[in-house]
Amino acid sequence: MKEQPLVSIIMAVKDTEPYLRTCLDSVLAQTYENWELIAVNDHSSDDSPNILKEYAEKDSRVRFYNSDQRKLIPTLREGYRRAKGTLINRMDSDDKMPDYKLQVLVDEWLKYGKGTVIAGGTEHFVDEGEVGDGFIKYENWLNEVAKKSLHYQEIYRECVIPSHCWLIHKDDFDAAGAFNSDVYPEDYDLCFRFYKLGLNIVGIDEILHYWRDRSDRISRTWEEYEDNRYFDLKLRFFYELDRDSNRPLVLWGAGRNGKDMAKLLQSYGDEFHWVCDNESKIGRDIYDVRIEHYEDVLIKENTQIIIAVASPSGKKEIEEQLKRWNKKPIDDFWFFS
């Protein structure tokens, strides 16, 4: 089936009984029919296993297993080792797919072939009340990234591809390490591994996933997601992939984010200029580094700049200033928060 490759959808399931039927029905409703759903139960205490069993008996494309190990990544691993498909996708068991999702992803992937990840837009929803403002902002940013295929340019800001909104060839997924990494957040770590491998990411300006916002989602309750700046993860890949030790490094921002980033940079043994526009901090020594005015430092040639500023308006002002100085985002500066 050259033009209809089998898509393996990997789904970990943990106590999502209230949402699981809706999720499974959205998979069964796909207009693209050549798929398999590998649903792996992670020691659920509710009726999720029975629901999975029911759907597996109803449609042979749904395959149900129990995980020997606990937690998300080992459960995803258990599912992936059973995958038979040429193309790989992931699904969350409390979310929904629009019925065109797989068709759109496969059609787009077939234009490019191996070496390419297809990524689309997402939309949050809730059963009652309103979606949190933070998730709306993240959603809007994600969809803009997908629309303009800015994934690598924006990768140090936030996770640029949601865990459920990509399609990739199995060979490429294996080359990127699949679910072998134990690092959380697993979707953000995976994005950096795509970046490291040099895979081409093609964004689609279309909503391909409905993402449920609920108070007990793991991004809100797990310790691994508590500090959602993920500076440790970002810096590890920055030093592996983008840091040029022959170029001066500049840290912009002397608030909480800047201070935390400065400590981490010092843990790498790297020297850096530390700049801001706060007159009360300029000229002071913090962590034995003298704070300088950004205009005195950024006129230097060939700098690499890490921006660690929390304020959205502050980020916008900095970005506009850097553009006036003809700094190219992918080569010269990165927003880390």
N, C-alpha and C positions, 0 to 999 in steps of 0.2 A: 504494500500500500504506500507507494512512493510519495503521493501527495496527501496522504492521511496517516502520518506517523502516529504510533501509539504514544499517548501522553500518560505518564505515571504521576499521579497526584499523591503526595505524601502528607498524611494528616495524623498528628498526635491528638489524642482525646483524653481529657482529664476533667471529669465532673461537669460536663456541659449539657446535661440532660434537658434543661429548659429550652435550649437553642438547637440541639443536634438534629432534630427532624427537619427543621427549616434549612439548616446547612446542607444536609444530605439531599433534600428535595431540589435544592438549587443546583447541585452537581448532576443529578439525574436529568434535569431539565436542559442540559447543555445541547445546543444545536450541533456542535461537533461531537460525534458519537464514539470515536475511537480513543477511549480513555480507560484507565483503571484507577480506582481509588483504593489506596492501601491505608486503611484506618487502623491505628495501633492504640489500644487502650493502655493508659498509664495508671493502673491501679485505681480506677475510679471507685468512689464509694456510693455513687448514685446508680441510676438505671441505664447509664450510657452503654455499657457492654451489651445489654439486651437489645437496645435500639440498633446498635451496629450489627448484631447478629440477625435481627429482623431484616435489615436492608440488604445484607449479604445474601440472605436466602431469596430475597425478591429480585435482585439483579446481580448476575454473576460478575459484573465489572467491579463490584464492591467486594473487597477482600478484607477480612477482619482478623486481627491478631492481638494477643496480649503481650505487653513488654515484660521482659524478665527484670529489667532495671527501672529505677524510678527517675523522674525528671525529664524535661523536655528534650534535650539533645540526645540522650541515649534512646529515647522513644523514637525520635526521627531517624536515628541510625538504624533501628530495628526495622522500620518501614522501608527505608531506602535499600537495604540489602536484598529486599524481596522485589524490587522494581524490575519490570520487564520492558519498560518503554524506552523509546529512542529519545524522547523529550521529557524533561522533568519540571514539575510544578509543585508548589506547596500550598496547603490549605489549612486554615484555622477552624476548629470545629464549632466555634460560636459565630462565625461570619456567614456571608452569603455571596454567591457568584451571580452576576447578571448572566442570562442564558447564552449570551454571545461571547462570553469571556474566552473560552478555549479556542473558538473559531478565529477570533481576532488575533490572539497570540500566535497560533499556528500559521495563519495566513501571512502574518508579518515575518515570522521566523523563516519561512520558506523563501522569502525574497533574499535572504542573506546567507543562511546555512550556518555551519559550524563556525565557532569563533565569535558568535554573537549572542548577547542576552537581550531579550525583549522585555521591556518594563512599561507598565501602564499606570494610570491614575487610580485614585481610591476615594471613597466617600464614606464618612463615618455616619452611623445611625444609632439611635437608642429606641427601646420599646416604649419608654415613658420619659417625659421631661425633654431636656435639650442637651445636645452634645456640648462637652466642655470647650471653653474658648481656646484653651491650649491645643486641643486636638484639631479644631477648625483651622487654626493658624498653621499647624503642621501639615494638615491636609492640603491647604492652599499652596503652601511651599512645595510639597511633594508633586502636586499636579503641574506646577510651573516648571519644575525640574524635568518631569516626564515630557511635557509639551516641547521643551527646547533642547532635550537631551543634554542637560547640564550635569549629569551624574558625577563625573570625575572632577569637574570644576568646583562642585559644591560638597564634595565628599567629607570634608573636615567639619562642616557645620553640624550635620545630623545624618542619620541613616537615610540614604538617598533612594533605596528600593525597599518597600515594605516586604515582609517575609512571605507574603502570599501572592505577590503581584509581579512575578517574573516567569520566564520560560527559557530553558537552556538545554542544549544537547547533553546527553549523559556523559559523553567523553570530556566535554568542557567542564562539566560539573565535577567529575572525578579529578581532572587536572587542577581545579581550584580547591580541592580538598573536601568537597561534598559536605557532609555533616561530621567530619572527623575532628574538627576543632572543638575543644571544651569551653571556649570563650563565650561569655555572654556580654552584651546582647548578641545572640547568634546571627541575626539578620544583618546587623551592622558589620560584624566581623566578616561575614560572607561578602558584603559589598567591597570591603578592602581587599579581600582575596581575589575578587574579579578584577579589581584595579591592578593588583600586583601581577596577575597573569596577562594583563593587557587585552582582556576581552572587549569587544566592541559592544557598548550598550546603546540600544536604540529605544528611545522613548516613544510612547503612543499618547497622543492627546485625546484620550478617551477613558472614561471611568470603567475599570475592569474588575473592581472588587468593592463590596460593601463591608465595611469594617465596624464591628460592633463596639461601642463605647459602654463599658460597664464598670461599676465600682470595684469589683473583685478580679479584674483582669490582671495578669501576672506583672505587666509593666507598672502596675500601681502597688503591688503587694510583695513582690520578691525583692530581697536584699540586693540582688545583682543589678537591678534596674533603679535603685534608690537615687544614685547620683547620675542624673540623665545627661550630664555633660560628657561623660565617657572620655575624660582627658587621657587616662592611661592608655586606652585603646588607640586613640588618635595619635598620641605621641609615638607609640611603638611603631606604627606604620609610617609616620612622618620620618622618623630616623632611618627606617629601613628603605623607604621608597623615594623620599623627596628632599631630605636634608643634604645640602652640599656644604661640606665642612670648609671649603675654600671661600665661601661667601659669608659676609657678616650676617648674623641673625639678630632680628629686632623683635622684641615683645612689646605690643601696644596694648595698654590697659593696666591700670594700677588699682582697680577695685578688687573684690573678692576673687573673681575669675582670674584676673591677672596675677594676683598673689599666689593662688594655688598653682597656676601654670608655671610661675617662676620657680617655685620649689621643685616641680617636676623637671624642669629644664636643668636645674642644678644637679639633680640626681643623675642626669646623663653626663654630667661633667662638661657641659657646653657653656661657652661664654656668649653673652648676649647683651645688646643694648636694651634698656627698658625705658619706654617712652609713654607719655600721656599728655593731656592738655590741661590738667588740674594744677593750677598755680600753687596750691597749698602742698602739693607733693613733689613738684619739680625741685630738684636740688637736694632732696632728702635721700638718705641711704636706707633701703629696705632689703633685708636679707643680704647685706653687704654689697648691694648693687645700687649705684647712683641713678635716680630717676631723672631723665632728661626730657626736654621739650621735643615733641615729634618733629618739628621743623628743623631742629638742629641735627637730627640724625638721618631723617629719611631723604635728605638731599644727597646722601652718600650713594655711590653707584653700586649696583649688583647686590642689593640687600635681599634677604629672604625675611618675610614679615609674618609673624603669628599675631592675629588680632583676637584678644580674649576680653571682650566687652559684652556685658549682659544687655544693655539698653538697645532696643531695636532702632531708636532714633540715632543713638550713638554709632551703631554699626553703619547706618545709611550715610551719615556724615563722613565717616572714615572712608567708606567705599567711594564716595564722590570725590573726596580729596585725593585718594590714590589714583583714580581715573584721570584726574587733572594732571597728575604727575606721570601719566602714561604707564602705570604699572599693570601688567597683564595678570589676571587672576590665577590662571593655571600655573604660571611660571614664578610668580613673585610673592603673592600674598594669599593667606588662607585664614578664613574665619573659623575659629575653634569653639565658638559658643554662640 
